[in-house]
Amino acid sequence: METKEERLKLIVELGRELPEFPDEFRLDEFKVQGCQSQVWLVPQIVEEGDTKRILFQADSDAHIVKGLVGILVMLLSGKTPQEILDFDLRGLFDRLKLEKHLVPARSNGLHSMVRRITEIATHAQ
């Protein structure tokens, strides 16, 4: 993928891969603060013996943002809190040259989503 348009198209397509988001989760308590668009991120802590894993459901009212949160969900859902905290998202974004193709408001929103996921993982430990 070479062009900005191709990268953004792929991000939008990834957002379409997210499972249907239940309307009952479209609540303020699940909204990610700091995003220009509406973004909902719902964590579910699952315990398997002594191990906790966090499952995420997410949605957004904006196609690109839905794709961005979809990337995060695909990468992090099902991981332990420590695995989430150890995941090098900044390095991943740099390798994908993701932020290079985002307007500042979208980039800030992406950081808000990462911050929220980090908070959830920290509290789940």
C-alpha positions as CSV (number, residue, x, y, z in Angstrom):
1,M,0.0,0.0,0.0
2,E,1.6,3.2,-1.2
3,T,-0.9,6.0,-1.2
4,K,-2.8,7.7,1.6
5,E,-6.1,6.8,-0.1
6,E,-5.2,3.1,-0.2
7,R,-4.2,3.1,3.5
8,L,-7.4,5.0,4.5
9,K,-9.5,2.6,2.4
10,L,-8.0,-0.4,4.2
11,I,-8.6,1.2,7.6
12,V,-12.3,1.8,6.6
13,E,-12.5,-1.9,5.4
14,L,-11.1,-3.1,8.8
15,G,-13.8,-1.2,10.6
16,R,-16.4,-3.0,8.6
17,E,-15.0,-6.3,9.9
18,L,-16.0,-5.4,13.5
19,P,-19.0,-7.4,14.8
20,E,-22.4,-5.8,15.1
21,F,-22.3,-3.4,18.1
22,P,-25.3,-3.7,20.4
23,D,-27.3,-0.5,20.9
24,E,-27.5,-1.0,24.6
25,F,-23.8,-0.3,24.8
26,R,-24.1,3.2,23.2
27,L,-23.9,4.8,26.5
28,D,-21.9,7.7,27.8
29,E,-20.0,5.4,30.2
30,F,-18.5,3.6,27.3
31,K,-17.7,6.7,25.2
32,V,-14.0,7.4,24.7
33,Q,-13.4,11.0,25.8
34,G,-11.1,13.1,23.6
35,C,-12.3,11.8,20.3
36,Q,-13.8,14.2,17.7
37,S,-16.2,11.4,16.6
38,Q,-18.3,9.3,18.9
39,V,-16.4,6.1,19.9
40,W,-17.7,3.5,22.2
41,L,-15.3,0.9,23.8
42,V,-16.8,-1.8,25.9
43,P,-14.4,-4.1,27.9
44,Q,-15.3,-7.4,29.3
45,I,-13.0,-9.1,31.8
46,V,-12.9,-12.9,31.4
47,E,-11.2,-15.0,34.0
48,E,-9.7,-18.3,33.0
49,G,-8.3,-19.9,36.2
50,D,-5.8,-17.4,37.5
51,T,-5.6,-15.5,34.2
52,K,-7.7,-12.5,33.3
53,R,-8.2,-11.6,29.7
54,I,-9.9,-8.5,28.4
55,L,-12.4,-8.7,25.5
56,F,-13.3,-5.5,23.7
57,Q,-16.3,-4.5,21.6
58,A,-16.2,-1.1,19.9
59,D,-17.9,1.1,17.4
60,S,-17.8,4.6,16.0
61,D,-20.0,6.9,14.0
62,A,-17.1,7.8,11.7
63,H,-15.8,5.2,9.2
64,I,-12.1,6.0,9.6
65,V,-12.3,6.1,13.4
66,K,-14.3,2.8,13.3
67,G,-11.4,1.3,11.4
68,L,-8.8,2.7,13.9
69,V,-10.6,1.3,16.9
70,G,-11.1,-1.9,14.9
71,I,-7.4,-2.3,14.6
72,L,-7.0,-1.8,18.3
73,V,-9.7,-4.4,19.1
74,M,-8.3,-6.9,16.6
75,L,-4.8,-6.6,18.1
76,L,-5.7,-6.4,21.8
77,S,-9.0,-8.2,22.5
78,G,-8.4,-11.5,24.3
79,K,-5.0,-10.4,25.7
80,T,-4.1,-10.3,29.4
81,P,-3.9,-6.8,31.0
82,Q,-0.1,-7.1,31.1
83,E,0.1,-8.1,27.5
84,I,-2.0,-5.1,26.6
85,L,0.3,-2.8,28.6
86,D,3.4,-4.3,27.1
87,F,2.1,-4.1,23.5
88,D,4.2,-1.5,21.6
89,L,1.4,0.4,19.9
90,R,3.5,3.5,19.2
91,G,6.0,1.3,17.4
92,L,3.2,-0.3,15.4
93,F,1.8,3.0,14.4
94,D,5.2,4.2,13.3
95,R,5.8,1.0,11.2
96,L,2.4,1.4,9.6
97,K,3.0,5.1,9.1
98,L,-0.5,5.4,10.4
99,E,-0.4,8.9,12.0
100,K,1.2,10.3,8.8
101,H,-2.1,9.9,7.0
102,L,-4.4,11.2,9.8
103,V,-5.4,14.8,10.4
104,P,-4.4,16.0,13.9
105,A,-7.9,15.5,15.3
106,R,-8.0,11.9,14.2
107,S,-4.5,11.3,15.6
108,N,-5.6,12.8,18.9
109,G,-8.6,10.5,18.9
110,L,-6.4,7.5,18.3
111,H,-4.3,8.5,21.3
112,S,-7.4,8.9,23.4
113,M,-8.5,5.3,22.4
114,V,-5.1,4.0,23.3
115,R,-5.2,5.9,26.6
116,R,-8.6,4.4,27.5
117,I,-7.5,0.9,26.7
118,T,-4.4,1.4,28.9
119,E,-6.6,2.6,31.7
120,I,-8.9,-0.4,31.4
121,A,-5.9,-2.8,31.4
122,T,-4.3,-1.0,34.4
123,H,-7.5,-1.3,36.4
124,A,-8.0,-4.9,35.4
125,Q,-4.6,-6.1,36.9
